[in-house]
Amino acid sequence: MAHTDSPIRVGATVRALRESHGWTLSKFASVVGLSHGHLANIEAGRKRLTPEKARLIADTLQVPLAAIITPYPVDDIA
């Protein structure tokens, strides 16, 4: 992920997509191989998302990777 990506925006996007797909934080964290606390920190913008985890999250949510790592809405990317 590029260093210019805002961790706060990326985290908020992950949270919004996760919630829109009906995943709880705990269940989603387990599925993508993160602790509840680590995913909570990513969603709050306190931790950066690695490219590998960004890909896994995008695949799990069935959205393009760009929907997470760019500021464009999912509908504009797909």
Backbone atoms as SQL, in Angstrom:
CREATE TABLE atoms (id INTEGER PRIMARY KEY, chain TEXT, resi INTEGER, resn TEXT, atom TEXT, x REAL, y REAL, z REAL);
INSERT INTO atoms VALUES
  (1, 'A', 1, 'MET', 'N', 0.840, -1.162, 0.000),
  (2, 'A', 1, 'MET', 'CA', 0.000, 0.000, 0.000),
  (3, 'A', 1, 'MET', 'C', 0.888, 1.228, 0.000),
  (4, 'A', 2, 'ALA', 'N', 0.524, 2.196, -0.760),
  (5, 'A', 2, 'ALA', 'CA', 1.335, 3.406, -0.860),
  (6, 'A', 2, 'ALA', 'C', 1.322, 4.158, 0.462),
  (7, 'A', 3, 'HIS', 'N', 2.438, 4.800, 0.766),
  (8, 'A', 3, 'HIS', 'CA', 2.543, 5.543, 2.014),
  (9, 'A', 3, 'HIS', 'C', 1.650, 6.778, 2.031),
  (10, 'A', 4, 'THR', 'N', 1.112, 7.174, 0.893),
  (11, 'A', 4, 'THR', 'CA', 0.246, 8.343, 0.845),
  (12, 'A', 4, 'THR', 'C', -1.188, 8.006, 1.257),
  (13, 'A', 5, 'ASP', 'N', -1.508, 6.698, 1.345),
  (14, 'A', 5, 'ASP', 'CA', -2.847, 6.309, 1.772),
  (15, 'A', 5, 'ASP', 'C', -3.029, 6.660, 3.242),
  (16, 'A', 6, 'SER', 'N', -4.123, 7.298, 3.545),
  (17, 'A', 6, 'SER', 'CA', -4.418, 7.667, 4.919),
  (18, 'A', 6, 'SER', 'C', -4.894, 6.442, 5.694),
  (19, 'A', 7, 'PRO', 'N', -4.202, 6.080, 6.769),
  (20, 'A', 7, 'PRO', 'CA', -4.660, 4.929, 7.556),
  (21, 'A', 7, 'PRO', 'C', -6.062, 5.145, 8.133),
  (22, 'A', 8, 'ILE', 'N', -6.419, 6.388, 8.397),
  (23, 'A', 8, 'ILE', 'CA', -7.750, 6.675, 8.932),
  (24, 'A', 8, 'ILE', 'C', -8.807, 6.406, 7.862),
  (25, 'A', 9, 'ARG', 'N', -8.553, 6.853, 6.617),
  (26, 'A', 9, 'ARG', 'CA', -9.502, 6.612, 5.536),
  (27, 'A', 9, 'ARG', 'C', -9.593, 5.129, 5.215),
  (28, 'A', 10, 'VAL', 'N', -8.450, 4.463, 5.128),
  (29, 'A', 10, 'VAL', 'CA', -8.437, 3.031, 4.822),
  (30, 'A', 10, 'VAL', 'C', -9.193, 2.258, 5.901),
  (31, 'A', 11, 'GLY', 'N', -8.915, 2.574, 7.156),
  (32, 'A', 11, 'GLY', 'CA', -9.592, 1.895, 8.258),
  (33, 'A', 11, 'GLY', 'C', -11.088, 2.126, 8.256),
  (34, 'A', 12, 'ALA', 'N', -11.495, 3.363, 7.997),
  (35, 'A', 12, 'ALA', 'CA', -12.927, 3.679, 7.940),
  (36, 'A', 12, 'ALA', 'C', -13.593, 2.945, 6.779),
  (37, 'A', 13, 'THR', 'N', -12.875, 2.809, 5.682),
  (38, 'A', 13, 'THR', 'CA', -13.408, 2.085, 4.523),
  (39, 'A', 13, 'THR', 'C', -13.576, 0.612, 4.855),
  (40, 'A', 14, 'VAL', 'N', -12.559, 0.020, 5.484),
  (41, 'A', 14, 'VAL', 'CA', -12.652, -1.392, 5.887),
  (42, 'A', 14, 'VAL', 'C', -13.850, -1.578, 6.811),
  (43, 'A', 15, 'ARG', 'N', -13.993, -0.702, 7.794),
  (44, 'A', 15, 'ARG', 'CA', -15.112, -0.811, 8.737),
  (45, 'A', 15, 'ARG', 'C', -16.459, -0.699, 8.009),
  (46, 'A', 16, 'ALA', 'N', -16.591, 0.295, 7.157),
  (47, 'A', 16, 'ALA', 'CA', -17.861, 0.494, 6.445),
  (48, 'A', 16, 'ALA', 'C', -18.196, -0.709, 5.560),
  (49, 'A', 17, 'LEU', 'N', -17.204, -1.223, 4.849),
  (50, 'A', 17, 'LEU', 'CA', -17.446, -2.384, 3.991),
  (51, 'A', 17, 'LEU', 'C', -17.775, -3.618, 4.824),
  (52, 'A', 18, 'ARG', 'N', -17.034, -3.822, 5.894),
  (53, 'A', 18, 'ARG', 'CA', -17.282, -4.975, 6.773),
  (54, 'A', 18, 'ARG', 'C', -18.706, -4.918, 7.315),
  (55, 'A', 19, 'GLU', 'N', -19.095, -3.766, 7.836),
  (56, 'A', 19, 'GLU', 'CA', -20.428, -3.624, 8.407),
  (57, 'A', 19, 'GLU', 'C', -21.520, -3.769, 7.345),
  (58, 'A', 20, 'SER', 'N', -21.271, -3.233, 6.149),
  (59, 'A', 20, 'SER', 'CA', -22.287, -3.329, 5.085),
  (60, 'A', 20, 'SER', 'C', -22.487, -4.774, 4.619),
  (61, 'A', 21, 'HIS', 'N', -21.478, -5.609, 4.867),
  (62, 'A', 21, 'HIS', 'CA', -21.590, -7.023, 4.504),
  (63, 'A', 21, 'HIS', 'C', -22.068, -7.874, 5.683),
  (64, 'A', 22, 'GLY', 'N', -22.372, -7.228, 6.809),
  (65, 'A', 22, 'GLY', 'CA', -22.944, -7.935, 7.948),
  (66, 'A', 22, 'GLY', 'C', -21.966, -8.680, 8.840),
  (67, 'A', 23, 'TRP', 'N', -20.681, -8.402, 8.703),
  (68, 'A', 23, 'TRP', 'CA', -19.670, -9.064, 9.532),
  (69, 'A', 23, 'TRP', 'C', -19.503, -8.335, 10.860),
  (70, 'A', 24, 'THR', 'N', -19.399, -9.096, 11.945),
  (71, 'A', 24, 'THR', 'CA', -19.003, -8.497, 13.214),
  (72, 'A', 24, 'THR', 'C', -17.485, -8.336, 13.192),
  (73, 'A', 25, 'LEU', 'N', -16.987, -7.472, 14.032),
  (74, 'A', 25, 'LEU', 'CA', -15.540, -7.247, 14.097),
  (75, 'A', 25, 'LEU', 'C', -14.819, -8.535, 14.468),
  (76, 'A', 26, 'SER', 'N', -15.309, -9.232, 15.488),
  (77, 'A', 26, 'SER', 'CA', -14.643, -10.455, 15.956),
  (78, 'A', 26, 'SER', 'C', -14.633, -11.550, 14.901),
  (79, 'A', 27, 'LYS', 'N', -15.766, -11.784, 14.263),
  (80, 'A', 27, 'LYS', 'CA', -15.850, -12.841, 13.253),
  (81, 'A', 27, 'LYS', 'C', -14.971, -12.512, 12.049),
  (82, 'A', 28, 'PHE', 'N', -15.027, -11.264, 11.598),
  (83, 'A', 28, 'PHE', 'CA', -14.233, -10.877, 10.438),
  (84, 'A', 28, 'PHE', 'C', -12.741, -10.965, 10.745),
  (85, 'A', 29, 'ALA', 'N', -12.346, -10.507, 11.920),
  (86, 'A', 29, 'ALA', 'CA', -10.937, -10.591, 12.318),
  (87, 'A', 29, 'ALA', 'C', -10.460, -12.035, 12.285),
  (88, 'A', 30, 'SER', 'N', -11.268, -12.931, 12.790),
  (89, 'A', 30, 'SER', 'CA', -10.911, -14.349, 12.798),
  (90, 'A', 30, 'SER', 'C', -10.753, -14.896, 11.387),
  (91, 'A', 31, 'VAL', 'N', -11.662, -14.533, 10.506),
  (92, 'A', 31, 'VAL', 'CA', -11.628, -15.036, 9.123),
  (93, 'A', 31, 'VAL', 'C', -10.392, -14.534, 8.382),
  (94, 'A', 32, 'VAL', 'N', -9.993, -13.291, 8.610),
  (95, 'A', 32, 'VAL', 'CA', -8.843, -12.739, 7.885),
  (96, 'A', 32, 'VAL', 'C', -7.517, -12.915, 8.647),
  (97, 'A', 33, 'GLY', 'N', -7.563, -13.603, 9.781),
  (98, 'A', 33, 'GLY', 'CA', -6.331, -13.948, 10.490),
  (99, 'A', 33, 'GLY', 'C', -5.723, -12.825, 11.313),
  (100, 'A', 34, 'LEU', 'N', -6.563, -11.946, 11.829),
  (101, 'A', 34, 'LEU', 'CA', -6.096, -10.864, 12.690),
  (102, 'A', 34, 'LEU', 'C', -6.770, -10.996, 14.045),
  (103, 'A', 35, 'SER', 'N', -6.132, -10.465, 15.074),
  (104, 'A', 35, 'SER', 'CA', -6.801, -10.419, 16.366),
  (105, 'A', 35, 'SER', 'C', -7.875, -9.334, 16.313),
  (106, 'A', 36, 'HIS', 'N', -8.836, -9.452, 17.207),
  (107, 'A', 36, 'HIS', 'CA', -9.894, -8.452, 17.314),
  (108, 'A', 36, 'HIS', 'C', -9.279, -7.071, 17.519),
  (109, 'A', 37, 'GLY', 'N', -8.317, -6.974, 18.430),
  (110, 'A', 37, 'GLY', 'CA', -7.671, -5.698, 18.737),
  (111, 'A', 37, 'GLY', 'C', -6.909, -5.116, 17.563),
  (112, 'A', 38, 'HIS', 'N', -6.219, -5.974, 16.819),
  (113, 'A', 38, 'HIS', 'CA', -5.437, -5.483, 15.678),
  (114, 'A', 38, 'HIS', 'C', -6.359, -4.925, 14.599),
  (115, 'A', 39, 'LEU', 'N', -7.447, -5.651, 14.297),
  (116, 'A', 39, 'LEU', 'CA', -8.385, -5.156, 13.294),
  (117, 'A', 39, 'LEU', 'C', -9.053, -3.870, 13.786),
  (118, 'A', 40, 'ALA', 'N', -9.379, -3.805, 15.070),
  (119, 'A', 40, 'ALA', 'CA', -9.968, -2.584, 15.623),
  (120, 'A', 40, 'ALA', 'C', -9.010, -1.408, 15.454),
  (121, 'A', 41, 'ASN', 'N', -7.717, -1.641, 15.658),
  (122, 'A', 41, 'ASN', 'CA', -6.719, -0.580, 15.472),
  (123, 'A', 41, 'ASN', 'C', -6.589, -0.176, 14.008),
  (124, 'A', 42, 'ILE', 'N', -6.688, -1.118, 13.098),
  (125, 'A', 42, 'ILE', 'CA', -6.660, -0.800, 11.668),
  (126, 'A', 42, 'ILE', 'C', -7.877, 0.060, 11.322),
  (127, 'A', 43, 'GLU', 'N', -9.042, -0.367, 11.775),
  (128, 'A', 43, 'GLU', 'CA', -10.267, 0.373, 11.457),
  (129, 'A', 43, 'GLU', 'C', -10.270, 1.773, 12.071),
  (130, 'A', 44, 'ALA', 'N', -9.580, 1.940, 13.189),
  (131, 'A', 44, 'ALA', 'CA', -9.505, 3.257, 13.839),
  (132, 'A', 44, 'ALA', 'C', -8.389, 4.115, 13.261),
  (133, 'A', 45, 'GLY', 'N', -7.593, 3.551, 12.347),
  (134, 'A', 45, 'GLY', 'CA', -6.506, 4.310, 11.737),
  (135, 'A', 45, 'GLY', 'C', -5.245, 4.355, 12.568),
  (136, 'A', 46, 'ARG', 'N', -5.173, 3.546, 13.625),
  (137, 'A', 46, 'ARG', 'CA', -3.978, 3.522, 14.484),
  (138, 'A', 46, 'ARG', 'C', -2.902, 2.582, 13.967),
  (139, 'A', 47, 'LYS', 'N', -3.286, 1.649, 13.107),
  (140, 'A', 47, 'LYS', 'CA', -2.336, 0.716, 12.489),
  (141, 'A', 47, 'LYS', 'C', -2.562, 0.727, 10.994),
  (142, 'A', 48, 'ARG', 'N', -1.471, 0.536, 10.250),
  (143, 'A', 48, 'ARG', 'CA', -1.571, 0.451, 8.789),
  (144, 'A', 48, 'ARG', 'C', -1.899, -0.977, 8.370),
  (145, 'A', 49, 'LEU', 'N', -2.610, -1.069, 7.282),
  (146, 'A', 49, 'LEU', 'CA', -2.974, -2.347, 6.694),
  (147, 'A', 49, 'LEU', 'C', -1.868, -2.772, 5.727),
  (148, 'A', 50, 'THR', 'N', -1.365, -3.998, 5.873),
  (149, 'A', 50, 'THR', 'CA', -0.345, -4.482, 4.946),
  (150, 'A', 50, 'THR', 'C', -0.988, -4.793, 3.601),
  (151, 'A', 51, 'PRO', 'N', -0.210, -4.772, 2.531),
  (152, 'A', 51, 'PRO', 'CA', -0.774, -5.120, 1.214),
  (153, 'A', 51, 'PRO', 'C', -1.394, -6.520, 1.201),
  (154, 'A', 52, 'GLU', 'N', -0.770, -7.455, 1.887),
  (155, 'A', 52, 'GLU', 'CA', -1.285, -8.825, 1.914),
  (156, 'A', 52, 'GLU', 'C', -2.649, -8.883, 2.607),
  (157, 'A', 53, 'LYS', 'N', -2.755, -8.210, 3.735),
  (158, 'A', 53, 'LYS', 'CA', -4.032, -8.209, 4.460),
  (159, 'A', 53, 'LYS', 'C', -5.085, -7.401, 3.710),
  (160, 'A', 54, 'ALA', 'N', -4.678, -6.337, 3.039),
  (161, 'A', 54, 'ALA', 'CA', -5.626, -5.560, 2.230),
  (162, 'A', 54, 'ALA', 'C', -6.228, -6.453, 1.150),
  (163, 'A', 55, 'ARG', 'N', -5.406, -7.259, 0.495),
  (164, 'A', 55, 'ARG', 'CA', -5.877, -8.181, -0.552),
  (165, 'A', 55, 'ARG', 'C', -6.826, -9.214, 0.053),
  (166, 'A', 56, 'LEU', 'N', -6.467, -9.788, 1.188),
  (167, 'A', 56, 'LEU', 'CA', -7.306, -10.791, 1.834),
  (168, 'A', 56, 'LEU', 'C', -8.650, -10.199, 2.254),
  (169, 'A', 57, 'ILE', 'N', -8.628, -8.999, 2.802),
  (170, 'A', 57, 'ILE', 'CA', -9.866, -8.330, 3.202),
  (171, 'A', 57, 'ILE', 'C', -10.740, -8.049, 1.983),
  (172, 'A', 58, 'ALA', 'N', -10.140, -7.540, 0.924),
  (173, 'A', 58, 'ALA', 'CA', -10.898, -7.272, -0.301),
  (174, 'A', 58, 'ALA', 'C', -11.509, -8.556, -0.855),
  (175, 'A', 59, 'ASP', 'N', -10.733, -9.617, -0.892),
  (176, 'A', 59, 'ASP', 'CA', -11.249, -10.889, -1.400),
  (177, 'A', 59, 'ASP', 'C', -12.385, -11.417, -0.529),
  (178, 'A', 60, 'THR', 'N', -12.220, -11.317, 0.784),
  (179, 'A', 60, 'THR', 'CA', -13.247, -11.797, 1.708),
  (180, 'A', 60, 'THR', 'C', -14.542, -11.005, 1.557),
  (181, 'A', 61, 'LEU', 'N', -14.408, -9.700, 1.346),
  (182, 'A', 61, 'LEU', 'CA', -15.576, -8.838, 1.175),
  (183, 'A', 61, 'LEU', 'C', -16.094, -8.834, -0.267),
  (184, 'A', 62, 'GLN', 'N', -15.356, -9.490, -1.150),
  (185, 'A', 62, 'GLN', 'CA', -15.710, -9.567, -2.568),
  (186, 'A', 62, 'GLN', 'C', -15.832, -8.179, -3.199),
  (187, 'A', 63, 'VAL', 'N', -14.818, -7.353, -2.915),
  (188, 'A', 63, 'VAL', 'CA', -14.719, -6.022, -3.520),
  (189, 'A', 63, 'VAL', 'C', -13.336, -5.896, -4.156),
  (190, 'A', 64, 'PRO', 'N', -13.182, -5.007, -5.128),
  (191, 'A', 64, 'PRO', 'CA', -11.853, -4.795, -5.703),
  (192, 'A', 64, 'PRO', 'C', -10.902, -4.244, -4.634),
  (193, 'A', 65, 'LEU', 'N', -9.649, -4.616, -4.717),
  (194, 'A', 65, 'LEU', 'CA', -8.639, -4.101, -3.786),
  (195, 'A', 65, 'LEU', 'C', -8.643, -2.581, -3.778),
  (196, 'A', 66, 'ALA', 'N', -8.833, -1.980, -4.939),
  (197, 'A', 66, 'ALA', 'CA', -8.833, -0.518, -5.044),
  (198, 'A', 66, 'ALA', 'C', -9.932, 0.118, -4.200),
  (199, 'A', 67, 'ALA', 'N', -10.992, -0.629, -3.906),
  (200, 'A', 67, 'ALA', 'CA', -12.068, -0.085, -3.076),
  (201, 'A', 67, 'ALA', 'C', -11.589, 0.193, -1.657),
  (202, 'A', 68, 'ILE', 'N', -10.531, -0.492, -1.253),
  (203, 'A', 68, 'ILE', 'CA', -9.990, -0.309, 0.095),
  (204, 'A', 68, 'ILE', 'C', -8.831, 0.676, 0.103),
  (205, 'A', 69, 'ILE', 'N', -7.965, 0.580, -0.880),
  (206, 'A', 69, 'ILE', 'CA', -6.725, 1.364, -0.818),
  (207, 'A', 69, 'ILE', 'C', -6.740, 2.669, -1.602),
  (208, 'A', 70, 'THR', 'N', -7.854, 2.958, -2.289),
  (209, 'A', 70, 'THR', 'CA', -7.974, 4.246, -2.976),
  (210, 'A', 70, 'THR', 'C', -9.193, 4.975, -2.431),
  (211, 'A', 71, 'PRO', 'N', -9.277, 6.267, -2.635),
  (212, 'A', 71, 'PRO', 'CA', -10.417, 7.016, -2.098),
  (213, 'A', 71, 'PRO', 'C', -11.689, 6.930, -2.944),
  (214, 'A', 72, 'TYR', 'N', -11.697, 6.091, -3.979),
  (215, 'A', 72, 'TYR', 'CA', -12.846, 6.019, -4.867),
  (216, 'A', 72, 'TYR', 'C', -13.916, 5.077, -4.330),
  (217, 'A', 73, 'PRO', 'N', -15.189, 5.399, -4.508),
  (218, 'A', 73, 'PRO', 'CA', -16.273, 4.510, -4.066),
  (219, 'A', 73, 'PRO', 'C', -16.260, 3.202, -4.851),
  (220, 'A', 74, 'VAL', 'N', -16.753, 2.137, -4.226),
  (221, 'A', 74, 'VAL', 'CA', -16.771, 0.826, -4.851),
  (222, 'A', 74, 'VAL', 'C', -17.467, 0.872, -6.209),
  (223, 'A', 75, 'ASP', 'N', -18.572, 1.581, -6.309),
  (224, 'A', 75, 'ASP', 'CA', -19.318, 1.650, -7.571),
  (225, 'A', 75, 'ASP', 'C', -18.519, 2.304, -8.699),
  (226, 'A', 76, 'ASP', 'N', -17.607, 3.209, -8.364),
  (227, 'A', 76, 'ASP', 'CA', -16.785, 3.868, -9.365),
  (228, 'A', 76, 'ASP', 'C', -15.647, 2.979, -9.846),
  (229, 'A', 77, 'ILE', 'N', -15.302, 1.952, -9.070),
  (230, 'A', 77, 'ILE', 'CA', -14.157, 1.097, -9.398),
  (231, 'A', 77, 'ILE', 'C', -14.604, -0.120, -10.167),
  (232, 'A', 78, 'ALA', 'N', -15.663, -0.755, -9.715),
  (233, 'A', 78, 'ALA', 'CA', -16.138, -1.999, -10.311),
  (234, 'A', 78, 'ALA', 'C', -16.620, -1.708, -11.698);
